[in-house]
Amino acid sequence: MINLLKTKEIVQHTVDRGITNVENIHNSISLLVFSTISKIKPLSETTKTVENIHNITIDSVFDNMRNINKELGNWATKILQKD
């Protein structure tokens, strides 16, 4: 069981790192896109608004993925400890 708990920890940590890596890549790409579009004068104000909504939404999505990973890890630990 100890090996299974260690494996669970490794998997949970790997998933968390993966989420962070995808989030960083996503943020880099979206920053590039929004900064490019915001240079177009008629779109600059609207772009700022859309970017703010996007950032709030994306932060929530990635936070939820981390929370799901954490809860699945807790659930797995409880199941593994019952054996």
Buried (B, 14 or more C-beta within 10 A) or exposed (E): EEEBEEEBEEBBEEBBEEBEEEBEEBBEEBEEEBEEBBEEEEEEEEBEEBBEEBBEEBEEEBEEBBEEBEEBBEEBBEEBEEE
